[in-house]
Amino acid sequence: MPYAPEHDEIPNPLRPGLRAESAPEPCAMVIFGGSGDLAHRKLVPALYNLALGAHLPAAFAVIGVSKTPYAHDEYAREMREAVGKYSRTRPVDPEVWQDFASGIRYVAGSFDDADTFARLRSQLEEVDRSRATRRNRLYYFATPPSVFPVLLRQLKDAGLVRPPGESGFTRVVIEKPFGRDLASARALNRLVLSTCDERQVFRIDHYLGKETVQNILVLRFGNSIFEPIWNRRYVDHVEITAGEELGIEGRGRYYEEAGVLRDMIQNHVQQLVCFCAMEPPVAFDADAVRDEKIKVLRAIEVFDTPEQVARNVVLGQYMAGSVAGADVPGYQQEKDVAQRSRTPTFVAARLNIRSWRWDGVPFYVRSGKRLPKRATEIAIHFRRIPHQLFDEGATQPNVLIIRVQPQEGIALRFSAKVPGERYRPRIVSMDFRYGTTFGAGTPEAYERLLLDALRGDQTLFTRADEVEAAWKIVGSILKVTESAEFPPPHPYTAGTWGPVAADELLARDGRAWRRL
Ligand code: BG6
């Protein structure tokens, strides 16, 4: 049985058996980049699943905007196919789809052309009349970042952005990457905030939409037993791995510009660090939670000399190898990748959080493409017991493992007595699994985030100062590693856990990565 929330339930006229937690206001959502990959794979399937779960407002419309020409019904048909292919629930429910598809529209045109925005405006007015969307707009920038400035300017010039407080809300959802270093992120923030108010801006990081990531907050602040030991007195070190089997999946052009530091660390991994390391917020609201995350980012030691970077950061790049039994090419043989590319596809780093709670507790993070398996997990390693009482083999330090994906769950490893007449300790595990407890119906990250944006809840979106604080850390590392004098990334064979230097990073501290 899928898990069904039981609070604040609102009946859904379409599916009387299903109830939503709290319905968002009527709204027209505009997807810039409507013919693109993200719309096909993630956004429209997520919207369909929200419709299926009765979470969308009764008055809702989706308008795709892109260059590719489509008639409204052609676009709807293509989206139907995409949902059939990528939705987490299948087959597509014809009744729900029909109702959802009746609100699908399409505007073809170039983003440079003011006329596209004039036509978008008429289309929005049409759905306000026919779908009662009440001048509420959610603009989703599912485009390459180079397009963000022109979208902002055109929306402003076409009078499609209304300040908060006027009737009909305007919200803008901006995909990553938000800038490529601190200076460009600042410039983009200035531009965004010259068009919108911060309360209207939703900078997305899809990791925050993951149930297991949100659950870190419930684990820490919804229980009384963890918080007292969640600090330097009891925690020895923290280990965060975000590993992928996948390579760059035909995204060579993007990845060459990004590399693992921009692609995974500046956003997803730093968010995991923040959730693990933050202080309890004074309230569970957007600003209180984000204030605490920013404090963590500000406390992370900035590495800005080659010596500091060399001591704390290891970069790698995959060579040909074999992953899950299949031979795969090296990074430099991938399409659109330079033959002597220095772009890192793997990073391991030791982050130091200079705060009262964490000083002296290293946070080891690593992320990479073409590793042996897909595994994102956080391991909180507790200190050793001060004195071994049992002769028959030493006890092992406790570890709390938060499995973000896959096999979502939490495990606590502790010592137990092996049955028998002697006191022989062995490490055992208490294991909570999402699948077993809550069923298989967990929503996808984009569903949660789209719903929050529709509701106007910014808690799981990054604020201007947060994104800049995150860039400060990664940007300073990039400045060093992207200089010509810095050595190129260490090669590693695809299908291994990165270069040996990543193991040495921990070995120097007398530690080792967990075997996953
Ligand atoms: C994206 C990155 O943001 O996150 C990809 O651009 C990466 O390179 C992906 O594969 C990982 O997301 P997930 O949800 O599969 O862990």
Residues whose N, C-alpha, C, O or C-beta is under 5 A from the ligand:
A	BS01	BG6	D263
